[in-house]
Amino acid sequence: MITLGIYLPWFIRNTERFRLQHTSFQGQRIHFNLEASELLVYAIVAYFGTLLTLGLAGPWMLNWGLKLFINNIEIDGNLALDQVTAVASDGSAMGDDLAVAYDIDLGF
């Protein structure tokens, strides 16, 4: 169990790197440059920081982790962000069906 915890950041980094490098947006490739040692430091500090503050530091640690991942993503070339638009949708009744199936009262 001890070695699994030590190697876990490298596994997570390699998994995310593989997933992102096999993803493209508008024909541009995505690169993930996070070092596993940075992820290991984050995991240790986040674990003990959240534990020692009885969970109060949890939101800050989560924000730090998301920022760590997002800041290490690069996209080749320039994106045409003006072509990205929102599409109106009438929605679906899936949420209503799930609420009925699980007998959840939404209060509407």
N, CA, C and O of each residue as an XYZ file, in Angstrom:
432
protein
N       0.817     -1.200      0.000
C       0.000      0.000      0.000
C       0.859      1.261      0.000
O       0.472      2.271     -0.587
N       2.013      1.213      0.648
C       2.843      2.412      0.717
C       3.352      2.789     -0.668
O       3.297      3.960     -1.046
N       3.842      1.825     -1.424
C       4.371      2.153     -2.750
C       3.271      2.551     -3.712
O       3.520      3.343     -4.622
N       2.058      2.031     -3.547
C       0.956      2.442     -4.413
C       0.703      3.938     -4.252
O       0.472      4.642     -5.235
N       0.746      4.411     -3.035
C       0.539      5.833     -2.792
C       1.641      6.691     -3.370
O       1.389      7.810     -3.817
N       2.862      6.179     -3.368
C       3.980      6.952     -3.903
C       3.917      7.027     -5.422
O       4.217      8.071     -6.001
N       3.534      5.943     -6.071
C       3.504      5.916     -7.531
C       2.210      6.467     -8.118
O       2.128      6.667     -9.330
N       1.214      6.715     -7.301
C      -0.079      7.180     -7.798
C       0.001      8.503     -8.568
O      -0.659      8.618     -9.600
N       0.775      9.517     -8.125
C       0.868     10.749     -8.917
C       1.421     10.516    -10.324
O       0.974     11.161    -11.272
N       2.386      9.604    -10.474
C       2.932      9.311    -11.799
C       1.874      8.635    -12.669
O       1.773      8.915    -13.863
N       1.093      7.749    -12.069
C       0.021      7.085    -12.801
C      -1.033      8.086    -13.251
O      -1.475      8.044    -14.399
N      -1.439      8.980    -12.364
C      -2.441      9.996    -12.709
C      -1.910     10.911    -13.797
O      -2.618     11.215    -14.758
N      -0.657     11.354    -13.650
C      -0.064     12.237    -14.661
C      -0.001     11.550    -16.024
O      -0.362     12.152    -17.035
N       0.451     10.300    -16.059
C       0.553      9.587    -17.334
C      -0.819      9.335    -17.946
O      -0.977      9.423    -19.164
N      -1.801      9.026    -17.126
C      -3.153      8.802    -17.633
C      -3.732     10.072    -18.233
O      -4.291     10.041    -19.330
N      -3.606     11.190    -17.526
C      -4.122     12.464    -18.039
C      -3.343     12.915    -19.267
O      -3.929     13.445    -20.211
N      -2.030     12.712    -19.263
C      -1.219     13.085    -20.423
C      -1.649     12.296    -21.657
O      -1.782     12.866    -22.740
N      -1.867     10.987    -21.501
C      -2.314     10.161    -22.621
C      -3.679     10.630    -23.121
O      -3.889     10.782    -24.324
N      -4.601     10.858    -22.192
C      -5.956     11.269    -22.571
C      -5.946     12.601    -23.308
O      -6.603     12.746    -24.339
N      -5.206     13.571    -22.787
C      -5.191     14.893    -23.401
C      -4.404     14.922    -24.709
O      -4.768     15.661    -25.624
N      -3.332     14.136    -24.818
C      -2.560     14.136    -26.054
C      -3.285     13.399    -27.178
O      -2.903     13.520    -28.341
N      -4.311     12.651    -26.848
C      -5.125     12.002    -27.867
C      -6.459     12.724    -28.055
O      -7.432     12.155    -28.551
N      -6.475     13.987    -27.648
C      -7.651     14.830    -27.803
C      -7.253     16.032    -28.642
O      -6.138     16.540    -28.517
N      -8.156     16.487    -29.492
C      -7.889     17.698    -30.257
C      -9.124     18.587    -30.218
O     -10.246     18.115    -30.032
N      -8.894     19.876    -30.396
C      -9.970     20.855    -30.431
C      -9.702     21.762    -31.623
O      -8.649     22.394    -31.697
N     -10.634     21.829    -32.542
C     -10.484     22.587    -33.793
C      -9.223     22.170    -34.534
O      -8.552     23.000    -35.146
N      -8.908     20.900    -34.477
C      -7.756     20.364    -35.190
C      -6.426     20.610    -34.503
O      -5.385     20.223    -35.036
N      -6.427     21.243    -33.335
C      -5.193     21.541    -32.607
C      -4.971     20.488    -31.531
O      -5.907     20.099    -30.834
N      -3.738     20.031    -31.398
C      -3.395     19.019    -30.399
C      -3.225     19.666    -29.026
O      -2.838     20.830    -28.918
N      -3.519     18.898    -27.985
C      -3.417     19.368    -26.614
C      -2.247     18.656    -25.942
O      -2.070     17.448    -26.102
N      -1.449     19.413    -25.187
C      -0.305     18.861    -24.462
C      -0.491     19.095    -22.967
O      -1.027     20.121    -22.546
N      -0.043     18.132    -22.179
C      -0.148     18.204    -20.726
C       1.261     18.150    -20.163
O       1.952     17.143    -20.314
N       1.697     19.235    -19.508
C       3.088     19.366    -19.081
C       3.296     19.258    -17.579
O       4.339     19.683    -17.081
N       2.364     18.716    -16.858
C       2.488     18.618    -15.406
C       3.539     17.579    -15.027
O       3.546     16.468    -15.557
N       4.413     17.946    -14.118
C       5.406     17.015    -13.605
C       4.791     16.217    -12.462
O       4.031     16.759    -11.660
N       5.114     14.951    -12.389
C       4.563     14.088    -11.343
C       5.038     14.529     -9.963
O       4.323     14.350     -8.977
N       6.221     15.095     -9.885
C       6.717     15.565     -8.587
C       5.861     16.718     -8.068
O       5.636     16.817     -6.862
N       5.378     17.597     -8.960
C       4.466     18.669     -8.560
C       3.159     18.089     -8.032
O       2.597     18.573     -7.050
N       2.693     17.053     -8.697
C       1.456     16.395     -8.280
C       1.643     15.693     -6.938
O       0.729     15.683     -6.112
N       2.812     15.109     -6.715
C       3.101     14.463     -5.437
C       3.117     15.487     -4.305
O       2.545     15.244     -3.242
N       3.765     16.627     -4.523
C       3.784     17.692     -3.511
C       2.366     18.170     -3.231
O       1.986     18.350     -2.075
N       1.583     18.376     -4.288
C       0.196     18.795     -4.107
C      -0.582     17.778     -3.284
O      -1.312     18.156     -2.368
N      -0.438     16.491     -3.598
C      -1.192     15.455     -2.898
C      -0.837     15.423     -1.417
O      -1.727     15.294     -0.576
N       0.438     15.537     -1.086
C       0.860     15.496      0.314
C       0.357     16.717      1.068
O      -0.209     16.592      2.155
N       0.562     17.899      0.492
C       0.133     19.132      1.158
C      -1.396     19.185      1.272
O      -1.926     19.587      2.308
N      -2.101     18.782      0.216
C      -3.559     18.810      0.250
C      -4.099     17.832      1.282
O      -5.049     18.151      1.997
N      -3.511     16.656      1.369
C      -3.976     15.662      2.335
C      -3.797     16.166      3.764
O      -4.746     16.195      4.547
N      -2.576     16.560      4.089
C      -2.319     16.997      5.456
C      -2.955     18.349      5.755
O      -3.402     18.586      6.877
N      -3.001     19.232      4.772
C      -3.652     20.526      4.981
C      -5.132     20.380      5.277
O      -5.662     21.049      6.164
N      -5.792     19.520      4.547
C      -7.215     19.285      4.782
C      -7.423     18.545      6.099
O      -8.356     18.854      6.841
N      -6.577     17.588      6.391
C      -6.698     16.809      7.624
C      -6.473     17.685      8.853
O      -7.253     17.628      9.804
N      -5.420     18.489      8.842
C      -5.083     19.308     10.007
C      -6.068     20.445     10.241
O      -6.213     20.907     11.373
N      -6.743     20.903      9.203
C      -7.733     21.972      9.373
C      -9.148     21.420      9.492
O     -10.119     22.173      9.424
N      -9.265     20.119      9.668
C     -10.570     19.452      9.813
C     -11.485     19.718      8.624
O     -12.699     19.852      8.778
N     -10.897     19.792      7.451
C     -11.665     19.949      6.223
C     -11.871     21.383      5.779
O     -12.364     21.616      4.676
N     -11.509     22.346      6.603
C     -11.722     23.746      6.221
C     -10.876     24.169      5.028
O     -11.289     25.031      4.252
N      -9.705     23.576      4.873
C      -8.834     23.928      3.748
C      -9.194     23.154      2.491
O      -8.571     23.359      1.449
N     -10.184     22.269      2.560
C     -10.574     21.450      1.410
C     -10.872     22.246      0.151
O     -10.339     21.911     -0.907
N     -11.706     23.293      0.214
C     -11.977     24.072     -0.999
C     -10.739     24.740     -1.581
O     -10.603     24.829     -2.802
N      -9.837     25.208     -0.730
C      -8.602     25.825     -1.230
C      -7.706     24.783     -1.889
O      -7.089     25.049     -2.920
N      -7.638     23.619     -1.300
C      -6.816     22.554     -1.868
C      -7.384     22.088     -3.206
O      -6.630     21.824     -4.143
N      -8.703     21.987     -3.298
C      -9.335     21.612     -4.560
C      -9.059     22.664     -5.629
O      -8.753     22.328     -6.773
N      -9.167     23.932     -5.256
C      -8.888     25.019     -6.192
C      -7.441     24.981     -6.649
O      -7.156     25.183     -7.830
N      -6.528     24.724     -5.725
C      -5.101     24.634     -6.058
C      -4.859     23.480     -7.029
O      -4.087     23.626     -7.977
N      -5.507     22.341     -6.809
C      -5.338     21.190     -7.692
C      -5.873     21.460     -9.090
O      -5.227     21.117    -10.080
N      -7.043     22.070     -9.176
C      -7.605     22.400    -10.493
C      -6.725     23.405    -11.221
O      -6.497     23.280    -12.424
N      -6.236     24.394    -10.498
C      -5.339     25.391    -11.091
C      -4.054     24.735    -11.584
O      -3.536     25.089    -12.643
N      -3.542     23.777    -10.810
C      -2.331     23.050    -11.186
C      -2.534     22.317    -12.511
O      -1.667     22.355    -13.384
N      -3.677     21.652    -12.658
C      -3.961     20.925    -13.889
C      -4.177     21.887    -15.058
O      -3.606     21.692    -16.131
N      -4.984     22.906    -14.864
C      -5.332     23.825    -15.952
C      -4.118     24.609    -16.439
O      -3.962     24.819    -17.642
N      -3.263     25.039    -15.526
C      -2.089     25.819    -15.929
C      -1.049     24.999    -16.677
O      -0.131     25.568    -17.269
N      -1.171     23.683    -16.662
C      -0.205     22.830    -17.350
C      -0.758     22.228    -18.633
O      -0.205     21.259    -19.156
N      -1.843     22.795    -19.141
C      -2.414     22.348    -20.414
C      -2.065     23.386    -21.476
O      -2.283     24.582    -21.284
N      -1.526     22.920    -22.588
C      -1.183     23.797    -23.712
C      -1.861     23.282    -24.970
O      -2.039     22.078    -25.152
N      -2.234     24.215    -25.832
C      -2.852     23.864    -27.104
C      -1.980     24.435    -28.210
O      -1.635     25.616    -28.190
N      -1.620     23.586    -29.187
C      -0.809     24.033    -30.328
C      -1.600     25.036    -31.165
O      -2.806     24.885    -31.363
N      -0.904     26.055    -31.648
C      -1.514     26.981    -32.597
C      -2.525     27.918    -31.955
O      -2.644     28.011    -30.734
N      -3.247     28.607    -32.832
C      -4.261     29.557    -32.393
C      -5.642     28.959    -32.571
O      -5.913     28.272    -33.556
N      -6.501     29.222    -31.620
C      -7.874     28.755    -31.704
C      -8.768     29.884    -32.192
O      -8.546     31.051    -31.871
N      -9.767     29.526    -32.962
C     -10.761     30.500    -33.412
C     -11.921     30.469    -32.420
O     -12.950     29.839    -32.664
N     -11.734     31.157    -31.307
C     -12.748     31.126    -30.254
C     -14.024     31.860    -30.645
O     -15.069     31.643    -30.032
N     -13.957     32.723    -31.652
C     -15.175     33.403    -32.110
C     -16.129     32.438    -32.807
O     -17.303     32.759    -32.992
N     -15.643     31.266    -33.195
C     -16.501     30.265    -33.829
C     -17.221     29.374    -32.809
O     -18.120     28.615    -33.169
N     -16.828     29.470    -31.554
C     -17.470     28.675    -30.506
C     -18.723     29.407    -30.068
O     -18.652     30.537    -29.584
N     -19.858     28.773    -30.233
C     -21.122     29.405    -29.887
C     -21.976     28.463    -29.040
O     -21.760     27.251    -29.015
N     -22.935     29.043    -28.360
C     -23.887     28.252    -27.584
C     -25.068     27.898    -28.476
O     -25.489     28.690    -29.319
N     -25.589     26.710    -28.276
C     -26.724     26.241    -29.056
C     -27.913     26.121    -28.120
O     -27.832     25.454    -27.089
N     -29.006     26.758    -28.475
C     -30.211     26.692    -27.646
C     -30.781     25.280    -27.684
O     -30.740     24.598    -28.708
N     -31.309     24.864    -26.549
C     -31.872     23.532    -26.453
C     -33.174     23.599    -25.662
O     -33.318     24.387    -24.728
N     -34.099     22.763    -26.058
C     -35.370     22.701    -25.329
C     -35.231     21.848    -24.080
O     -36.153     21.785    -23.266
N     -34.101     21.197    -23.921
C     -33.884     20.345    -22.765
C     -34.505     18.981    -22.979
O     -34.980     18.661    -24.069
N     -34.496     18.185    -21.930
C     -35.090     16.867    -22.004
C     -35.766     16.556    -20.682
O     -35.589     17.266    -19.692
N     -36.518     15.513    -20.683
C     -37.248     15.121    -19.482
C     -36.497     14.071    -18.684
O     -37.082     13.431    -17.810
N     -35.213     13.878    -18.963
C     -34.454     12.852    -18.265
C     -34.400     13.114    -16.763
O     -34.552     12.190    -15.964
N     -34.187     14.364    -16.380
C     -34.147     14.705    -14.959
C     -35.468     14.413    -14.276
O     -35.496     13.890    -13.162
N     -36.554     14.746    -14.938
C     -37.873     14.444    -14.380
C     -38.083     12.945    -14.241
O     -38.612     12.475    -13.234
N     -37.670     12.204    -15.246
C     -37.823     10.742    -15.195
C     -36.998     10.132    -14.068
O     -37.460      9.220    -13.382
N     -35.764     10.636    -13.873
C     -34.923     10.122    -12.790
C     -35.502     10.482    -11.428
O     -35.445      9.680    -10.495
N     -36.063     11.693    -11.308
C     -36.666     12.092    -10.042
C     -37.850     11.197     -9.698
O     -38.033     10.825     -8.539
N     -38.648     10.855    -10.694
C     -39.786      9.966    -10.464
C     -39.294      8.556    -10.144
O     -39.832      7.907     -9.247
N     -38.294      8.079    -10.855
C     -37.797      6.724    -10.652
C     -37.210      6.543     -9.252
O     -37.378      5.490     -8.637
N     -36.523      7.573     -8.751
C     -35.912      7.477     -7.425
C     -36.775      8.096     -6.333
O     -36.345      8.207     -5.185
N     -37.993      8.500     -6.688
C     -38.953      9.063     -5.750
C     -38.361     10.266     -5.010
O     -38.390     10.328     -3.781
N     -37.825     11.222     -5.780
C     -37.236     12.423     -5.228
C     -38.200     13.569     -5.433
O     -38.640     13.821     -6.555
N     -38.534     14.267     -4.358
C     -39.425     15.428     -4.453
C     -38.580     16.671     -4.675
O     -37.808     17.059     -3.798
N     -38.717     17.298     -5.835
C     -37.952     18.478     -6.162
C     -38.624     19.753     -5.691
O     -38.032     20.829     -5.769
N     -39.827     19.652     -5.215
C     -40.524     20.812     -4.663
C     -41.142     21.730     -5.707
O     -41.460     22.880     -5.405
N     -41.314     21.246     -6.915
C     -41.927     22.088     -7.955
C     -43.410     21.881     -7.987
O     -44.103     22.500     -8.795
